[in-house]
Amino acid sequence: MTVNDAVAKRVTQLLAEKKMTQYRLEQQSGIQHGHMQWIMSGKSRTVTLSTVMMLANGFGMTVIEFLNNDMFLFENLEVE
């Protein structure tokens, strides 16, 4: 799985856990709808740290909390 895939899956997971819409996350994180769609559809090749920081902030959590999932373990990712 790519880093982008992992971020998209984590966003989907957290949206469900927090009973939150993607639109609300976009509003709270400051990420534009088009960019969020690009990430969630898998069309984005790279997700920057600043984007992860914005996503985490939109969920009201730290980056460490956002990344605290086995899908982000090195052995589970395709790292180039």
C-alpha positions, 0 to 999 in steps of 0.5 A: 500500500502506498502512503497516499492509500494509507492516508485515504484509508485512515481518513475514511476510518476516522470519518466513520469513528467520529461520525463526521462528513468529508465536507466537515473535515474539509471545513475544519482542516482547511483542505480544499474539496478538490485536493481532498477528492484527489487524495481520497480517489487515489489520484494523488501520488504524494501526500505531504506532511503539511497535508497530514498535519491539516487532516489531523488538526481537522480531526482535532488530534495530533499528527502522532495520533493520526499516524498511530495505526499499523497501516503506517508501519514501514513494513506495510508501506511501499516506500520509494 
